[in-house]
Amino acid sequence: MKIAIVNPPFFKKVNRDYNYCNFDNALHYPIWLSYLTCLLMNKGHEPVLYDLIADDMDLEKSVSRIEFDSPEIIVVQASVHTLEFDLSFMYLLKKRIDSVKIIVVGDLPTISPGSLLVDNKFIDFVCIGFFDYSVLQIIDYIKTDKLDFASIPGTGFRRADEGIEVNCSRNFGLPDLSGKKLSHVYRKFLNYRKYSFEGSLSPVIAVQTSRGCDSLCSYCVNARIFCNDERIEFPVNDVISELDHIVENFSEIREIYFDDINFHSSSKRTLDICRAIKKKKYPFQWSANVCPDIDVKVLQEMKSSGCRMLNVGLESLDPSVLELYNRNVDIPSVTDFIENCINLDITLNAFFMIGSPLEKRYNLRMILDMVKKYRKVNFIVQRLVVFPNTVLFKEASEDLILAEKTYENLKYYTIERPEFTSEHMKTFMRLFENQKVSFPVIKEIKNFLFN
């Protein structure tokens, strides 16, 4: 049975796993689809993974390429951001390959599984949350003519009578990596030299040490909706086995990127991974996504095991905003973390979000003060994007301060307040980009912040 696993085309380098446009012209691996492909291979199927963003194909060429291969099942990852583009892609696929079964995965079907099926008759199945085992079961059922799709956790489907059924229980588990490894998938289907992360060395390979997140941030679509506030971890031995395979098959790799939502869940686990890496004396360095709650002794061990760079979500320096976000972070620990990273010569990319319902001008002044103080840190300022079904979305909807936006076919929701306009935030964010900002613009933002 021919199975296509597809990251649909888009004309910007978007990350559908974490729902944002990449910075620095980076191109991230479609890591969740890659793990799905690995699982299917280990269960006896022969899937083909297509990353049509990496292949830089337009809509028509992408559809023609899939049509030429004539798959019987197509798994498509769709996101809220790229909603209309993704639906157009699937509609054309169904029109060209009438008998094909289309399974939609990602945050879009997780947020609105029933309405996605009702409104789009070309979609046959949707998967809710982490989709590896739901997709596997759907494929196995189709292959054996078993029709009891309602028994598959985390699945919505269209019945023969056109009725819709959705099983909202979750099918959350780690993909089976006992046979083929993730790096087998990269080697077979992707041109790994194309991929990069913000500030990473090249070539770089992305792997995960865990799935999900239990931090409960009020704005986060991944933890609250996708992972159902759960986190599960690959055994340390499995992580090391994957790294061994990478070294054996990608000798020129300069960096490993641990693409977890949060690499550091506990000091013990982080230390176990670092010490296992040190024992192996791998030739690469590594980087990861973290929260700013790592003890200096753990940071020292991370550095000695090859940690070169960390991406950290600071989000805000205002305790009331952090409380709104349900971020259990205190500002002194943030400054300690930054200073420890600087002292250990760990490159730091620190991310702020502006535009919360509680945003004040002094919040932006605090960000500017931190930027001036820590010149060695790469600070990135982003606009808060509010996703449907998150806690923050519900609260903002009740207060009538949400606005739906579309920018270059990217659909998103922001918080709009007359005293803190989109133009003010855009201008402030431009100060952190590699763009020329004219003197009148700088004067305007200074007037806004300090008057």
Secondary structure, 3 states (H helix, E strand, C coil): CCEEEEECCCCCCEECCCCEECCCCCCCCCHHHHHHHHHHHHCCCCEEEEECCCCCCCHHHHHHHHHHHCCCEEEEECCCCCHHHHHHHHHHHHHHCCCCEEEEECHHHHHCHHHHHHHCCCCCEEECCCCHHHHHHHHHHHHCCCCCHHHCCCEEEECCCCCEEEECCCCCCCCCCCCCCHHHHHHHHCCHHHCCCCCCCCCEEEECCEEECCCCCCCCHHHHHHCCCCEEECCHHHHHHHHHHHHHHCCCCCEEEECCCCCCCCHHHHHHHHHHHHHHCCCCEEEEEECCCCCHHHHHHHHHCCEEEEEEEEECCCHHHHHHCCCCCCHHHHHHHHHHHHHCCCEEEEEEEECCCCCCHHHHHHHHHHHHHCCCCEEEEEECCCCCCCHHHHHHHHCCCEEEEEECCEEEEEECECCECHHHHHHHHHCCCCCCCCHHHHHHHHHHHHC
